[in-house]
Amino acid sequence: LVDLAPLLPPELLQDVLAEALTAARIIQDESFRSTALSGLAPHLPPEMLPDVLAEALAVARGIEFEFDRAWTLSNLTPHLPSQLLPEAMEIARGIQDEDARAWALSTLAPHLPPELQSEVLTEALTAARSTQDEYSRSVALSGLAPHLPAELMPEVLEIARGIQDEDVLAHALSGLAPYLPS
């Protein structure tokens, strides 16, 4: 239904969005429910948006599997208004698995105000450094690179060079290359 929204005449749009919202709210799986609610965000009237996104964030908080929680946060974050970002940050910081926490924090950081962004980028970098899975480390470093200050790039490069798997190292270096100082 969400995919149809841009194609509908305005007089039908409200009814279809209401139907899509009702359908999203009855989805049993929390990951899918939160994703469906956040997917509706671009199509909702501004007065509904804060409540629906707060609901999606609350659902995300309850997701048991941490990778699903991180994935859901990464999809939800770009739509969140500034007043919900502290809650998203709290949820991301509460993820115990380093791989999932690095991913959640790295996708959240660019959307934070500058005074919080540096702190969260540092946390995400620390989590990426600590992760045991080299591919997850590579993905986290590549995702962080566009948002990190130039003075941290030598540290990021050092972390990437610690990757033993040649294919994963190539992936990490290709993701970092555009952001390395000349």
Secondary structure as GFF3:
##gff-version 3
##sequence-region A 1 182
A	DSSP	three_ten_helix	2	7	.	.	.	ID=ss1
A	DSSP	alpha_helix	10	25	.	.	.	ID=ss2
A	DSSP	alpha_helix	30	40	.	.	.	ID=ss3
A	DSSP	three_ten_helix	41	43	.	.	.	ID=ss4
A	DSSP	alpha_helix	49	61	.	.	.	ID=ss5
A	DSSP	alpha_helix	66	76	.	.	.	ID=ss6
A	DSSP	three_ten_helix	77	79	.	.	.	ID=ss7
A	DSSP	three_ten_helix	82	84	.	.	.	ID=ss8
A	DSSP	alpha_helix	85	93	.	.	.	ID=ss9
A	DSSP	alpha_helix	98	108	.	.	.	ID=ss10
A	DSSP	three_ten_helix	109	111	.	.	.	ID=ss11
A	DSSP	alpha_helix	114	130	.	.	.	ID=ss12
A	DSSP	alpha_helix	134	144	.	.	.	ID=ss13
A	DSSP	three_ten_helix	145	147	.	.	.	ID=ss14
A	DSSP	three_ten_helix	150	152	.	.	.	ID=ss15
A	DSSP	alpha_helix	153	161	.	.	.	ID=ss16
A	DSSP	alpha_helix	166	176	.	.	.	ID=ss17
A	DSSP	three_ten_helix	177	179	.	.	.	ID=ss18
###
